[in-house]
């Protein structure tokens, strides 16, 4: 098949956000059997046209959503015909592409509710899509409540991780990584993600404040945020006396080393998470995960089996109790981490994600 995958206007591909990571990892696997083209925005330092691992990249002028839409439509108008077009996380674009190419199957891959408000325009766009995929059952159910008319065309396609890179390491390699990151002795807690209010970093800082009463501990925060918000968090950490390192944005190509150096991973999200890719990456790395019990996270973590879910996720004490339990019991930490790795191997490999999508494509594309 000749497949076109259209990334959101905010991002270039490859990139470090979950949507870009998803697009690239699916495309590179589909490209082993199909001709795959990715459209994304232009970025300084990257060529406008490129080919990596048999995937063709076309990077287009963006600026605004409407400018990017015009760029996409101009490219599609002049390009060789595609057998299928996939649009990631921008349902408004679906209707415009379908109008231009009424005979080509168009699939909307939705990663969250952020760009799917309950509006007539979104409902119309999704109604003309030939298929809609969601990355979790939780997102699927929320979409059905908002847009009951798409129920029959909606499918769940869970995401994955690169299990050859996100992998447990030996004690010697862990020690080397800890030295590389300047980590001394003591329990090391890791947070990876956008540093924005809904991700719950203030709750985590207050949980660390409680934890340090019982054991030496430090927090690593990997992710970018707005300068004002980061200053507020640093100020809160100082007031609480929490030892924390704000590492900024770590390229996804390097982030696995942080998972391998840490002792525990925390995902304290305060609002609905459609999937929670970082939890799968931590599990694949053999790192015990403690996460908010909301959204698609509940489909990944089975509390007490391959991690821990925190029901009272607005309460720092609830996270602190679980961290203390993991920190004081290395055997428990190892058992939970091993089970997380095993579950990731069974359910969360990108090849599995690509194959589920390919099955959907084959039902949409008429045989030649």
N, C-alpha and C positions, 0 to 999 in steps of 0.2 A: 504493500500500500504506500501511497504518497501522502504523508501526514504532515499537517501544519499545526504547530502548537504556538499559541499567542499568549505571551506573558503580559502581566499588568504594566501600565505605563510608568509606574513608580520605579521599576526594577530593570536592571540589565541581567542577562543570563550568560554564563554562570554567575552566581552571587551568593550572599551569605544568609539571606532570609529564608524562612521555611518554604515559601512558595517557589522561589528560584531554585532552591535545593531540590524540591520535588520535581519540577519541570525537567531539570538537567538529568537527574538520576533515572527518571522514567525514559527520557528521550534516548539516552546513551544505550539503554538496554533494548528499546524498540528498534534502534538503528542497526542491530545485528541482523534483522530480518526485513526491515522496511526502510524507505527513504524518508527521513525526518528532517523537517525545517523548523527552527525556532525563531519567532519574531519577538524582539524586545527593544527597549529604548537604546539609543546611542549612549556611549560613555567614553570619557576621555581615557586614552591609553588602550582602548580596544578597537580593533578594525570594524568597519561597517559590515563587511562580509568576512566570514571565517568558516573553517571546518575543523571540528575536534571530534575524534573518535567516530568518524563517519556521520556526524550530525552537522547539518548546515546551519549557520547562524546568520540572520539578517538583522542588523541593528538600525533602527529607524529614528528620525527626528521625533521628539516627544514634546517637552515643555509643559503642555497641559493635556488633560484627558482628551479633549476634542481635537487637539493637534495630533496626538498620537493615533486617535481613531482615523483621522484623515490619512495619515501616513500608512496605516495598516491597509485601509481600503484601496489606496493607490497601488500599493505593492500587490495585493491580491488581484486587482484588475489586470495588471500586466504580467502576472506570473503564470507559469505552467499550471494547468488545473491540478488541484489536490483531490484525493479520494475522500479525505475527511479533514475537518478543521476543528481543533480543540481550543477553547477559550478559557483561560484559568482566572477565576475569581473576579471577573468583570462582566456580570450578566447583561449590563446595558449594551455592551458591544455585540452581543449575540444577534439581536434583531437587525442591526445594520449589516452584519456579515451575511445573515440569511437572506436579506433583501437582495443583496448583490449576487449571491450564489444560491439561488433557491433549490437547485438540484444537488447541492453538495451537503452531505450530513454534517451537522454542527453539534458538537458536544460541549456543554458548559461544565467545567470541573470547579466546584465550589469548595473553598478551603475554610471559610468562616462566614459569619453573618454580617461582618463589617460592611460589605458592599452589597448587601441583599436586603435593603429596607422593604417593609411591607407597603409598596407603592404600586399603582396601576402600571406604570412603565416597566417595572421589574417583572411584574406578573406577565405582561405581554411578551417581554423578551424570553422569559423561561418557557412560555407556552409554545413558542416557535422553535425552540431547541429540539433536536431529534433525540437527545438524551441528556440527562443531568446526573452528575456524580457528586457524592459527598464523601468526605474522608472519615466519617464515623456515623454510627447509628444515631447518636445524639443530635448531630447536625441534620441528618435525614429527617428525624421526627420534628425538629423545629421548622425545617423547610416545608414539610407537609402541612403543619399548622398554619403557616403563613400563606402557602400557595397549594391548597388541596388539589388543584387541577393537574399538578405535575406528578402526583403519586405514581402513576403507572410507568413513567419514564425515568424514575429516580432509582439509582443504584449506589451502593456503598463500596468504596474502594479505599481501604486503609493504606496509610503511608508506610515507609520502611526506614531502614538504615543501611549504611555500607558496612556489612558485618565483617569484612576483611580489615577495615580500618578502625571501627569502633569495637574493640576487642579487649578482654582482660590482659594484663601484663604480669610478668614475674615480679616478685618482691624487689629484685635487684633493679629492674627497669623502673619500677615505681619510685624507688629511692633516687634513681638518676633524674627522673622527671621532677621530683620534689626539689632537688637541688637546683635544677634548671630554672624552676619558677620561684626560687628563693623561699621555699617553705621550710620552716623549722619543725621541730617536734610539736605534737598536739593534733587535735582533731580538726580536719580541714573540710569545710562545707562549701559546696559549689552551687551557684546559680548561673544559668545561661539563658539569655533571652533579651528581648527589648526591655530597657529600663524605663518603664512607663507605669503610671499609677495602678492600672488594672492587674499588673503582674505581681503585686504584693510584696515588694522589697521592704517597705517599712515594717510589715508584719514579721518578715524574716529577721530584720535587724533587732526587733524587740525579742524575738525568740532566741537569738544569739546572746542577748543580754542576760536572759534567764539561764541559758546553758552554761555560760562562763562562771556562774556561781558554783558549778559542780565539777567542771573539767576545763582545762585550757583548750581553746578553740579559736579558729579564725575562719573568716568568710571570704570567698572569692566571688566577685561579680563580673561576669563576662557579657558584655552587651553595650550597645550605645543608647544614650538618652540625651534629652535636652539639657544644656548647661545649667539652667536654673534649677531644674529638678535634681540633677546630680549634686549640686551644691547643698540643696535641702537635705538630701540623704546623707551626705558627708557630715553635715552639721548634726543630724540625728545620731549618727554613729559615734561622733565625738562625745555627745552628751551622755550616751549610754555606755561609753567606754568599750565599744566593740572593736575588735581588731578586724579590719576589713580592707581588702584591696579592690579598687575599681579598675579593672583591666581594660575597659573600653571594648571596642569591636575587635574580636579575634577572627581572622579569616577562617571560614569553615574548613578549609584544607588543613588547618593546624589545630582545630578545637579538640580533636580526640585526645591529644596529649593532656589537656586539662582534666578531662573526665578520668583519665588513667592515673593522674596524680592525686586526685581528691579521695576522701573517705566516705562521703555521703552527698547525694544530690537532692536539692529541695526545689519543688515547683509550687510556690504559694499563691497561685493565681486566685484573684478575688472575683473574677467574672467568668462566664462560660468559656471554656476552651473546647474548640471543636475537635481537636485531636491531641496536640501536645507532643510534637516530634522530639523535643529534647528529652522527654522521659524514655522514649525508645532508645535514643542514642546512649543515655546513661545505663539503661538495662543491658544493652549490647556490650557495654564496656565493663560489665560485672560490678557496677556501682549501685549500692542500695539506694532506692528512690523513696522519698517521702513527698507526697503530692496532695494538693487540694482535691477533695472528692467532688468534682463537678465535670459536667460535659463528657467529652470523649475520653478523658483521663480514666474514668471508671471502667472503660472497656479495655484498657491496657493494663492497669494495676489491679491485682486481686490482693486485697489487704491481708498482710500476714503471710502471703505466699511468695510473691515476686516483688514486694515493696509494701509501702503503707499508705493508705488513704486517710486524710485528715478531714473529718466531717465538719468540725468547728474551725473552718480554715480562716476565719477572721480573728481567731484567738491565738496570740503568739505562744501561750503556754501549751497549747495542743501540739504545735510543731516542736517545741522544746522538749516535751516528754518523749516523743519518738526519736529525736536526735540523741538524747541522753541514752535511751535504750540501745540504739545502734552503737553509740560511742563506747559504752561500757561493756559491750558483748561482741568481741571480734568474731566469735564462732557464728553468732546470729547474722552479723553483717556479711560474712562469707557465704552463708547458706542462702540468704536473700539475694545477694549479688549473683550467685551461681544460677539460681532459679530464674532470675531476670534474664540472664544471658541465654539460658536454654529456651525460654519462651520467645525471646527475640529471634533465635534461630528457627523456631517453628513457624512463627507468624509474621515477622516484620522484616523481610528481606525485600529490597527494591525490585528484584526480579519477579516476586509474587505480585507486587503492585502493577508492574508492567503487563504481566500476563492477564490479570483481571481486566485491565483497560483494553488490552488487545481483543479479548473475548467480546467486549461491548462493541468495539470498532467493527469486528467481523459481522456482527448482526446488523450493523447499520449500512455497511458498504455492499452494494450489489456485487455478486460474483461476476468476474469478467468473462 
